[in-house]
Amino acid sequence: MKFAHTAIAAALGLAFSGAVLAQAGTIQRDVNQQNRIEQGLKSGELNTREAARLEREESRVERDQARAMQDGKLSPAEKARLAREQNKVSRDIYREKHDAQKGDPSSASSQRMQADVQRNANQQSRIEQGVQSGSLTTREAARLERGQARDSRLQAREQRRIQRNENRESRKIRREKHDAQTK
């Protein structure tokens, strides 16, 4: 009888660790993709508009991960769906980094975006470390992922608003410089 209890406990432990490892893998992939976006901003391969679009995509994946983990497990179908979503984001990052558009890494908007993306990557790393160490349950990690997704959406929305305002000011400067008035 003692063997049966030990076997059941071991099986439950393996099932739980499998769910934790599956979640940790998806979180690590989020961290990697956040780092790729940040690297693209720093190198000028991504402009802020492209990075904001990629951040929105990444935030959708994080939200879907949080929903999938609400019950504490990832089903094979959920794992497959999340993998497809992450593959799409990965392809989009590659495409955006290798297109003809370039960004200015030293611009104020790029600096803000770089800081936001770096913070997101750090937060994702902390969640992953908590899951791997066992200090976070899968439900706690799911709740934290939902919060991260919400914050990413808010950051992207704010970045779009700032970019629109900066573009408007840029158009005003051009208009004033090229009007008929002189000194």
C-alpha positions as CSV (number, residue, x, y, z in Angstrom):
1,M,0.0,0.0,0.0
2,K,2.9,2.4,0.9
3,F,4.3,1.8,-2.6
4,A,1.0,2.7,-4.3
5,H,0.9,6.0,-2.4
6,T,4.5,6.7,-3.3
7,A,3.8,5.9,-7.0
8,I,0.7,8.2,-7.0
9,A,2.6,11.0,-5.3
10,A,5.4,10.6,-7.9
11,A,3.0,10.6,-10.8
12,L,1.3,13.7,-9.5
13,G,4.7,15.4,-9.0
14,L,5.7,14.6,-12.6
15,A,2.4,15.9,-13.9
16,F,2.8,19.1,-11.9
17,S,6.4,19.5,-12.9
18,G,5.4,18.8,-16.6
19,A,2.9,21.7,-16.4
20,V,5.5,23.9,-14.7
21,L,8.1,23.0,-17.3
22,A,5.7,23.6,-20.1
23,Q,4.8,27.0,-18.7
24,A,8.4,27.9,-18.0
25,G,9.3,27.1,-21.6
26,T,6.6,29.4,-22.9
27,I,7.7,32.1,-20.5
28,Q,11.3,31.7,-21.5
29,R,10.3,32.1,-25.1
30,D,8.5,35.4,-24.2
31,V,11.8,36.6,-22.5
32,N,13.8,35.7,-25.6
33,Q,11.4,37.5,-27.9
34,Q,11.3,40.6,-25.7
35,N,15.1,40.6,-25.8
36,R,15.0,40.3,-29.6
37,I,12.7,43.3,-29.8
38,E,14.9,45.3,-27.5
39,Q,18.0,44.4,-29.5
40,G,16.3,45.5,-32.7
41,L,15.4,48.8,-31.1
42,K,19.0,49.3,-29.9
43,S,20.5,48.4,-33.3
44,G,18.0,50.5,-35.3
45,E,16.7,47.4,-37.1
46,L,13.3,48.2,-35.6
47,N,11.6,51.6,-35.4
48,T,9.3,52.4,-32.5
49,R,6.1,51.8,-34.6
50,E,7.3,48.3,-35.5
51,A,8.4,47.6,-31.9
52,A,5.0,48.7,-30.6
53,R,3.2,46.5,-33.0
54,L,5.4,43.5,-31.9
55,E,4.8,44.3,-28.3
56,R,1.0,44.2,-28.8
57,E,1.4,40.8,-30.5
58,E,3.5,39.6,-27.6
59,S,1.0,40.9,-25.1
60,R,-1.7,38.9,-26.8
61,V,0.3,35.8,-26.5
62,E,0.9,36.5,-22.8
63,R,-2.8,37.0,-22.2
64,D,-3.5,33.7,-24.0
65,Q,-0.9,32.0,-21.8
66,A,-2.5,33.4,-18.7
67,R,-5.9,32.2,-19.8
68,A,-4.6,28.7,-20.6
69,M,-2.8,28.4,-17.3
70,Q,-5.8,29.6,-15.2
71,D,-6.7,26.0,-14.3
72,G,-3.1,25.2,-13.4
73,K,-2.4,23.0,-16.5
74,L,-1.6,23.2,-20.1
75,S,-3.4,20.7,-22.3
76,P,-1.7,19.5,-25.5
77,A,-4.0,21.6,-27.6
78,E,-3.2,24.7,-25.5
79,K,0.5,24.0,-25.8
80,A,0.2,23.7,-29.6
81,R,-1.9,26.8,-29.9
82,L,0.6,28.8,-27.8
83,A,3.5,27.5,-29.8
84,R,1.8,28.6,-33.1
85,E,1.2,32.0,-31.7
86,Q,4.8,32.3,-30.5
87,N,6.0,31.1,-33.8
88,K,4.0,33.8,-35.6
89,V,5.4,36.5,-33.3
90,S,8.9,35.1,-33.9
91,R,8.5,35.3,-37.7
92,D,7.1,38.8,-37.4
93,I,10.1,39.9,-35.3
94,Y,12.4,38.5,-37.9
95,R,10.5,40.1,-40.8
96,E,10.4,43.5,-39.1
97,K,14.1,43.4,-38.2
98,H,15.0,42.5,-41.8
99,D,12.9,44.9,-43.7
100,A,14.1,48.2,-45.2
101,Q,12.7,50.4,-42.3
102,K,15.2,51.7,-39.8
103,G,14.8,53.3,-36.5
104,D,16.9,55.9,-34.6
105,P,18.0,54.1,-31.4
106,S,19.0,57.4,-29.8
107,S,15.6,59.1,-30.3
108,A,13.5,59.8,-27.2
109,S,10.7,57.5,-28.2
110,S,13.1,54.7,-29.0
111,Q,14.8,55.2,-25.6
112,R,11.4,55.0,-23.8
113,M,10.4,51.9,-25.8
114,Q,13.8,50.2,-25.1
115,A,13.3,50.8,-21.3
116,D,9.7,49.4,-21.5
117,V,10.8,46.3,-23.4
118,Q,13.7,45.7,-21.1
119,R,11.4,46.0,-18.0
120,N,9.0,43.5,-19.6
121,A,11.8,41.1,-20.3
122,N,13.0,41.4,-16.7
123,Q,9.5,40.8,-15.3
124,Q,9.1,37.8,-17.6
125,S,12.5,36.4,-16.3
126,R,11.4,36.9,-12.7
127,I,8.1,35.0,-13.3
128,E,10.0,32.2,-15.1
129,Q,12.5,31.9,-12.2
130,G,9.6,31.7,-9.7
131,V,8.0,29.0,-11.7
132,Q,11.2,27.0,-12.1
133,S,12.1,27.3,-8.4
134,G,8.6,26.4,-7.3
135,S,8.1,29.7,-5.4
136,L,5.2,30.5,-7.8
137,T,2.4,28.1,-8.6
138,T,1.1,27.9,-12.1
139,R,-2.0,29.8,-11.1
140,E,0.1,32.6,-9.5
141,A,2.2,32.7,-12.6
142,A,-0.9,32.9,-14.8
143,R,-2.2,35.8,-12.7
144,L,1.1,37.6,-13.1
145,E,1.2,36.9,-16.8
146,R,-2.3,38.5,-17.1
147,G,-1.0,41.6,-15.3
148,Q,2.1,41.7,-17.6
149,A,-0.1,41.4,-20.7
150,R,-2.3,44.3,-19.4
151,D,0.7,46.4,-18.7
152,S,2.2,45.7,-22.1
153,R,-1.1,46.8,-23.8
154,L,-1.1,50.0,-21.8
155,Q,2.5,50.7,-22.6
156,A,1.9,50.1,-26.3
157,R,-1.2,52.4,-26.3
158,E,0.8,55.1,-24.5
159,Q,3.7,54.7,-26.9
160,R,1.3,55.1,-29.9
161,R,-0.1,58.3,-28.3
162,I,3.3,59.7,-27.8
163,Q,4.4,58.8,-31.3
164,R,1.3,60.5,-32.8
165,N,2.1,63.7,-30.8
166,E,5.7,63.7,-31.8
167,N,4.7,63.2,-35.5
168,R,2.3,66.1,-35.2
169,E,5.0,68.3,-33.8
170,S,7.4,67.2,-36.5
171,R,4.8,68.2,-39.2
172,K,4.4,71.6,-37.5
173,I,8.1,72.2,-37.5
174,R,8.4,71.3,-41.2
175,R,5.4,73.5,-42.1
176,E,6.9,76.5,-40.2
177,K,10.3,76.0,-41.8
178,H,8.9,75.8,-45.3
179,D,6.3,78.5,-45.2
180,A,6.8,81.8,-47.1
181,Q,7.9,83.7,-44.0
182,T,11.5,84.7,-43.6
183,K,13.5,86.8,-41.1
